[in-house]
Every structure is written in C-alpha cells, then in structure tokens.
Amino acid sequence: MKMDEIVLSYHDSLLRKSDLSLLEAGNWLNDKLIGFMFEYYQNEIFAENAEKVSFLDPDFVQLIKLLPDTDIEGLISPLNLGTKRLIFLPINNNPDPEAGGSHWSLLVLDQDLNIFEHYDSYGDTNYLVAVEVASKFSSILKSQVKKVPTPQQCNGSDCGVYVIKIALLIGQSKLRSSPWKPDQLTYDIISRERENMKELILSKAGSS
C-alpha cells in the first residue's frame, strides 16, 4: 500500500497528497483544505488585522456545534473572541463527530454590525445549522442570523471553494473597505480558485 505522503506542514495544518487531489475539478473540498486556507488568511493575508479577526478551523467549529452548551465557554474563552471585530466560521452539515457531511457554508460574526451573516452557495441548505452554531456563541453575541445573498454554485462539489473565496472577499470588504458584489463571483473565478490553491500549496511546500 502506498503511503499518503505529506505535501505541506503549515502552522497547525498538515496536507497530504490525497488532500491536494481534491483540488481537481469535481471533488468536494475537505476540512483540511479549508483549514489551511483559513490559517493562511489569518497568518499572512490578514496578519496586520490579527487583533481584529479570527478565522476558525473547521474541526473546531464542528466541535463547538456538537458540544453541550455548558462546555462551550471553557473552550472559546482562551481565544479572546469577544475582542474580535470579525469571526469567520466554516459550517458543515454533518450531524456527528465523524468526518464527512455534504455541504459547506460560511457564517460570519460581525461585532460592528452586531449580527451573524450566513453565506450559502446552495440556497438555505445550511441555515438551520448556522443558527445552531451561532447560538453557541451567545456569550459573545446574541443576535439573529441574517441570510446574505450569495453567488450560487452550479454543481454539487464547489461549496468549499465558495466558502474560501467568499471569506477572503468579505474580509477585504469589511477590514479594508474593498467592496464586492455577489454577482462578481462567477463560475470561472471559482474554477480558477482551485488551481490558485494548488499553486499556493505547492509554492509553500517548495519554500518550507
């Protein structure tokens, strides 16, 4: 049996060949790829805004979703999330602790607007899950979850790519006054994003 060799170790992210292969068209992105991109945003793209923004790991968000409310405070308290202007949470519709699920969406906690914003590229598929996750952060913000008009995917595999790209655009919009319109995020841009991610990972691997 061939080893699934490591391609890149980056902060808390560990990517293997099998993860990299998911960037080919038609594949559903896993938590490892989304987690890597969120770490990249946190540590490089938005490094100058580190005190204002948090990009949470998908596994951490899944843990928050599944834990009893009584256990949440002790988990999120050390992260000082209450001091952040923006918190980005990748939402997965998987109802149990095992890896899996069938859809990703993005929940953004915006403390300036005192609201949770939900971006879903497949209708309202994950809205109730987003509401459930938002309720876990009531110690930081008690607010309704607003459905935000979101570019819609035209297949069953690009939801994770939308989460990654929309998180970047929202961060730039809210932290750097770089407005964007949902209709600017075309299918061609989403398709290119897979290749952009692959090039980024291989570039990081080559320089490590």
Residue pairs with C-beta under 8 A, 6 or more apart in sequence:
4 16
4 17
4 18
5 16
5 17
6 14
6 15
6 16
7 15
7 16
7 17
7 19
7 20
7 201
7 202
7 205
8 14
8 15
8 36
8 201
8 204
8 205
8 208
9 15
9 208
10 36
10 39
10 40
10 204
10 208
11 39
11 43
12 35
12 39
12 57
13 32
13 35
13 36
13 39
14 32
15 32
15 33
15 36
15 201
16 32
19 30
19 32
19 33
20 198
20 201
21 27
22 28
22 29
22 30
22 33
23 29
23 33
23 194
23 195
23 197
23 198
23 201
24 194
25 157
25 191
25 194
26 155
26 157
27 157
28 102
28 156
28 157
28 159
28 160
29 104
29 159
29 160
29 161
29 164
30 99
30 160
31 57
31 58
31 59
31 62
31 90
31 92
31 99
33 160
33 164
33 197
34 58
34 90
34 104
34 160
34 163
34 164
35 57
35 58
35 59
36 201
37 164
37 167
37 197
38 55
38 56
38 57
38 58
38 88
38 90
38 164
38 167
39 55
39 57
40 200
41 55
41 88
41 167
41 168
41 171
42 50
42 53
42 54
42 55
45 168
45 171
46 53
46 55
46 171
46 175
49 171
49 175
51 83
51 84
52 84
52 85
52 86
52 175
53 84
53 85
53 86
53 87
53 88
53 171
53 175
54 79
54 81
54 84
54 86
54 87
54 88
55 88
55 167
56 87
56 88
56 89
56 90
58 90
58 92
61 89
61 90
61 91
61 92
61 133
62 92
62 94
62 97
63 75
64 72
64 75
64 76
64 133
64 136
64 137
65 129
65 132
65 133
65 136
66 96
66 97
67 75
67 136
69 135
69 136
72 136
72 137
72 139
73 139
76 137
76 139
76 140
81 87
81 109
81 137
81 140
82 139
82 140
84 109
84 111
85 110
85 111
85 112
85 174
85 175
86 108
86 109
86 110
86 111
86 170
86 171
86 174
86 175
87 108
87 109
87 137
87 140
88 106
88 107
88 108
88 167
88 170
88 171
89 106
89 107
89 108
89 109
89 133
90 104
90 105
90 106
90 107
90 163
90 167
91 104
91 105
91 106
91 107
91 118
91 126
91 129
91 130
91 133
92 101
92 103
92 104
92 126
92 129
93 101
93 102
93 103
93 125
93 126
93 129
94 100
94 101
94 102
103 122
103 125
103 126
103 159
104 126
104 159
104 160
104 162
104 163
105 118
105 119
105 120
105 121
105 122
105 125
105 126
105 129
105 130
105 159
105 163
106 118
106 119
106 120
106 162
106 163
106 166
106 167
106 170
107 116
107 117
107 118
107 119
107 130
107 133
107 134
107 145
108 116
108 117
108 118
108 119
108 167
108 170
109 116
109 134
109 137
109 140
109 141
110 116
110 117
110 174
111 140
111 141
112 174
114 141
114 143
115 141
115 143
115 144
115 146
116 130
116 134
116 141
116 143
116 144
116 145
116 146
117 145
117 146
117 148
117 170
118 126
118 127
118 130
118 145
118 146
118 147
118 148
119 148
119 150
119 162
119 163
119 166
119 170
120 126
120 127
120 130
120 147
120 150
121 150
121 151
121 152
121 153
121 158
121 159
121 162
121 163
121 166
122 152
122 153
122 159
123 152
124 147
127 145
127 147
130 145
131 145
134 143
134 145
149 182
150 162
150 166
150 182
151 162
151 166
151 182
151 183
151 185
151 186
151 190
153 159
153 162
153 190
154 187
158 190
161 190
161 193
161 194
162 185
162 190
164 193
164 197
165 185
165 189
165 190
165 193
166 185
169 180
169 185
170 180
172 178
172 180
173 179
173 180
